[in-house]
């Protein structure tokens, strides 16, 4: 068993599972804050009920997400010690700020929001949920600051064989962060919106709490459209930045072995033969790749074979001769297309839904409502495939141009231990997922009336205090 491969599999499994919860928390709490704002401004109790109901689901997701984040820290400490030694002085700073500032900010104001419904003034209580939303956003910024350094290292110097931070401002103004952050945040908005739309659709089909779920569906469709368009625009900017900073990743994402013609066509579909470094079948859209890369219908891109030679000249002195700088092409290529495919669906569905809503026909459009139920998964899948393209496409690097994945793994951890811990983590993840689904389904079945504020619905459950 290859310990490097096992460590990569464990990192992928824990990170992907943890990232199921992160964007849902960011997107859902933002919409809860908007709902409570509408309640404070318009004084409609329906918005208060919406904020409480969807806020409960946010709390369940947040709690499980915290546990998965702790597990991720365990695997990171066990499997990537050489990476920590090399870039710990740079990588550790944003992670420490995230834990000490953003996470504690979220946790503190979540507590005030839970217990403060009838104890704080309306405006002060509203400020609490907006501060929770701000905290989740700040948390994303610091995590992405660390990830952006891995993609485009800035603000450091090499001393005694270690990377040490010498420019914190450069770290937080990294060009990679500036294009990555909007893409992730708008993706999170989509995740929360489609989650809300799917649950609303189920209840609209069953004709349950129609006024509540029609209002929820409308809000979800608006946020879903805003988020999906934002994802597309920010993704376009990120692709253009990728051409400049990681051309090998872009070439792999497009299946380009040899330098393209000018203008460059975009590959819709290709059968890739990585062994012979060629595409045996391909369907292209003329000019499209040039526009994606340069916002104009001209310009070509370098192929992986050309870039391999350039990288050998530039980086062999860092990592040794004979290194293959071409990432897993099939994984990078298809994850990119699957991300785009789900993204297109995420634009079309809210447009159709809002059109039917405006015409007063959405409530009776059973076929579309049924489609919104599995569409809950679309943002999760798009997020996952996007990160697969981002991280797999960076291979063989852990820190681009500085450290390979093989050099970053812990040298003295047996492969059997990594395999055992991977299986253990997967078991724990399965249990956590089951618990979360059970709690979510239970809350949805109870419905919003449990939070109406009537005395008969109150309980000693801390999540329901003051409801």
N, C-alpha and C positions, 0 to 999 in steps of 0.2 A: 504493500500500500504506500502511495506517495503522500508523505505528510503535508507537502505544500498544497496538493490538490485537496486533501481532506480539510485543511485549514481554510482554503478558499470556499469550499462547499459549506462549511460551518458558518463562515462570515456571511455568505450569501443568504443562507437560510434564516439566520437570526436578524439580519438587516432587513430583508424583505418582509418578514413577519412583523417586526417592529414598525416598519413604515406603513403597514396597513392602518395603524392607529393614529399616527402623527398627522397626516393630512386631514383625516376625518375630524380630529380634535380642532385643528386650526379652522377648517371651513365651517363646522357646525357651531362652534362658539361665536364666530363672527355673526352668523345668522341669528343666533339667540340674542346677541347684543342688539341687533337691528330690531328684532321683535319687541324687546323690552323698551327700546327707544320709541317705537311706534305706540306702545302702551302709554308711556309717560307723556308723549306729545298729543296723541289723539284721545287718550283716556278711554279706549275701548278695552273691555275686560277680556275679549277674545284674544288680543295680543298678549295679555298677561298669561292666559292659559297656555298659549303657544310657547311662550318663553319658558314656562315651567316644564311642560311636557318634553320639548326637545332638549331642554337643559338637563333633564334626568338622563336621557340617552347619551348626551355628551359626557356626563359624569361617569357613567359605566365605561364608556370607551376610554376616557382619560385614565381611570384607575387601572384597567388592564394594560394600557399602553405604558404606564410607569413600570409595571412588573417586567414587561418584555424589554424595556430599556435597560433594566438592571442586569438581566440575563445577557444582553449584548455586551455590557461592560465586562462580564466575567470571561466571555470567549475572547474578547479583544486582549485582555491582560494575559491570558494563557497562551495564545497562538502567535502574537505579534510583538514579542519583546524586543527583537532587533530593530523593528520599525520604531518602537517607542524610544529606544536609546538614541537613534539617529535624529529623529525630528521631534522628540518630546518637548523641547524648549519652545518650538513654534506651535505644534499641533495642540499641546496641552493648554495653552493660554485661552483660546476661544472656548474650549470645552469647559474649563474652569469657570469662566465668566457665565456661560450658559447655565451651569448648575447653581452657582451662587447668586446670580441676578435673576435670570429669566424664570427658571424652574421654581425658585422660592417665591417669586412674584406671583406666578400662576397659583401656586398652592395656597398662599395667604389669602388672596382675594377670592379664590373658589370657596374657601371656608366662610368668608364674610357673606358671599352671595348665597350660599346654601342656607345659612342660619339667619340671614338678615331681611327676609321678605317683609315681615311685619314689625321689625325692630329698627330698621334704618329708614330714613326718608327715601322717597321714590328716586330722587335724583342721585343721592349718595349710593343707593343700591344699584342704580344703573351704572354709575361710575365703576363699581366693583367688577361687573361683567365685562365692561370695556377694558379694564386693566388686565383681566384674565386673557382677553383676546390679544391685547398688546403683548402680554407675556409669552403667549404661544408663538407670536410672530417674531419676537426678539430671540426666542429659543431657536427658531428656524434659521435666523440670520447667523447666529454664532456657530451652529452646526455646519451650515453651508460655507461659512468662512474657513473652517477646518478642511472641508472637502475641496473647496476651491484651491487651497494651497496644494493639495495632492494633484489637482489637474494642471494648475499653472503656478509653480512655486515663485513667490515674491517675498521681499522684506526679510531676507535672511543672509547669513554668511556662514561659510564652513570654517569651523575652528576645531582643531584636534579631532578631525574625522566626524564631527557632529554638526548638524544644522542648528544655528542659533539665531533667534529673531533679533534684528537690528532696526526694523522699521515697522512699528505696529500700524501706522497709518496706511502703509502700502498693503498690509495684510487685509485691512477692512475696506480698502478701495480697489481690491483686486478686480480686474476686468471680468474674470470668470464669475466672481460673486455677483457683479452687477447684471449679468445676463442670466445667471442661474437662479437667483432669488425670485425674480418675477415669475419665472416659469414654474417654480415649485409652489409659490403661494397661489397663483391662479389655478394650478392643478388641485390644490387643497380646497379652494372654493368650489370647484367642480365636484370634488368628492363629497363634501357636505351637502351640496345642492342635490345631487343625484340620489344620495342616501335618503334625504327628506322626500324627494319626489317619488321614489319607489315605495316607501311606506305609505305616503299619502295615496298613491295609486291603488294599493291593496284595499285600503279602506273606502275609497271612492267606488271601487268595483262592488264592494259589499254594502254600499250605501250606509256606512256608519259615520256618525258625526260629520255630516256633509259640510256644514258651514266651516268647521274647524279645518278639515282637510282640504277644502277648496282654497281657503286662504293660504294654507301652508304650501299647497301645490303651486299657487301663483308666485309666491315668494321664491320657491325652489327653482321654478322655471326661469325667473328673472336672473337669479344668481348663477344658474347653470349656463345661461347664454353669455352673461358677462365673463364668467370664468373661462368658458371654452374658447371664446374669441381671444381673451387674454393669453391663454395657453398657446394658441396658434401664432399670435404676433410675437410673443416673447420667445417661442421656439424658433421662429425665423431669425431673430437676432442672435440667438445662441448658436444656430448653425453657421451663421456668418463668422462669428467669433471663433468657432471651432476650425474653420478653414485656415485661419491665421495661426492658431496656437497648437492645434493637434491635427495636422493634415492627415496623418496616418489613420486616425479614428474616423475622420470624414470619408476617406477613401474606402475603408472597410465597410462603413455604413452604407455606402453606395455600390459596393462590389466592384470597385475600379482597380483593375490590375495594372493596366498600362495607362499612360497619360491620355486624357480625353481630347476629343476634338473641341474646337471653339466655334460656336457655343456648345455647351455640354448638355446632353440629354439626361433626364432623370429616369432611373431604372424603377419601373413599377413592380416588375416580377423578374426573377432570374433563378435559374438552376445553377448553383455555384459548385464548381469542382475545385476545392481548396488544394487537393493533392497536386493537380496539374496547373494550378494558379490560372484558371480561366472560367468563364461563364459559358456553359454549353447551350443555354437558351435564355433569351432576354426580351422583355417588352419595355420599350422606352417611350418617354414623352419628350419630344424635341424642345430644346431651350430651357426646360424647367429647372435643371440642376444649376445652370448659370444664374438664373433668377434667385433660386434658393440661396446660393453662395454669395452673390454680389449685388442683388436687387437690380439687376439689369440683364438683358438677354444676350450677354456676351461674356466670354471668359471661360477658360478651361481649368481643370484640376489635375494635379499630379497623381499618378497611379501608385499602388503599393510597391511595385517592383522598383520604381524610381526612388521612392521614399526610403525603401530598405537600404539602398546604396548610400543615400544621404545620411541616414541615421547611423550606418556603420562607420562612416567617416567622422561623424560628430560624437557618437556615444560609446564606441567600442573601447576607448581609453578609460571610460568610467566603469563599464560593466563587464568588459572582456570581449575578446574576439569571438565571432561565431554566434552572436546573439541574434535570434529571430525577432524582429521588431513588428512583425505583422500579427495583429491580434486574431482571435477566433472569428473568422470572417462571417460564417453562416449565422452565428449567434448575434453578432453585431448588426448584420444586414437585416435579419428578420425581426429582431426586437425593435429596430427603428421603424419598420413598416407596420408592425402590429400597433405600436404606439400611435402612429399617424392614423391608422384605420379606426381605432377606438376614438381618437380625437375628432375625426370627421363626424362620427355618429353622435358624439357629445355636442356638436354644433347643431346638427340637423334636428335632433329630438326636441330641444327647447324651442326652436323656431316653430316647429309643427305644433307643439303643445301650446305655445302662447297664441298662435293663430286660432286654434280651436277654442281656447279659453275666451278670447275676445269675441268669437262668434257665439259663445254660450253653448258649445257642443262638446267640450272636453269631458264633462261629467258622464256623458253617454257614449263616448268613444272607447268602448271596452277594449278593442284590439290594441290601440295605442297605450292605454293604461296598463294592459297586461305586459306590453313591451317594456314599460318603465320599471317593472319589477326586476327582471334580470339585468336591466341597465344600471342597477345599483353597483354592479361589479365593474362597469366600464372604466370609471376613473381609477379604481384600484389596479386593474390590469394595465391601463395606460401608464400609471405611475411606475408599476413594476417593470414593464418593458422599457420605459425610459431610463430607469436606473441601470438596468442590465446593459443597455447600449452604452451608457456613460462609463460604467465601471469595467465591463468586459472589453470595451473598445479601447481602454487605456492600456491594456496588457501589452507587453510584459511588465509595465511599470506599476509600482505602488505610488511613488512620487515621481511624476513625469520628469525624465531627464536626470534624476538623481539616484533613485533606488528602485531595483526590480522587486517583484513580488517574492521571488525565490530568496532574495537577500533579506527580506523583511520578516520572514517567518521565524518563530522561536526555534532555536537549533536543537534543544535538548528535550523536547516534548515528544514522547513516542507516538507513532501513528495510531496505535491501538487506543491510547488515551483520548486522542482527538476523535476517533470514530465513536468510542463509547459516550463521550460527552455530547457529540452531535445527536446520537440516538436519544439520549436523556433529554436534551433541549427540545427535540421534536415532540417527545411525549408530553413534556410540560406545556409546550405551545398548543398541542391538540386539546389538552385539558382546559387551558385558558380560553381558547377559542370556543369550546363547548360551553363554558361558563358564561362568556360574554353573549353568545347567541341566545342562550336560555334566558338571561336577564333582559336582553333586548326584547325578545318575543313576549316575555311576561308583561313588560311595561306597555308594549303596543296593544296587547290583548286587553289590559286594564283600561286603556284609552285615556283621553285627556280629562274625563270627568272626575277621575280620582284626585285631580289637582284643582278642583273648582273652588276650593276655599271653604266648603261646607264642613261643619264640625264632624259630621259622620264619616268624613273621609280622612280625618287627621289620625296620625299614629305616632308612635315613639321612634319610628325609623328616622335617623338623622337626616336622610335625604328628603324627608317629608315635613320636617319641622317648619312651622310657619306657612305650610301650603294652604 
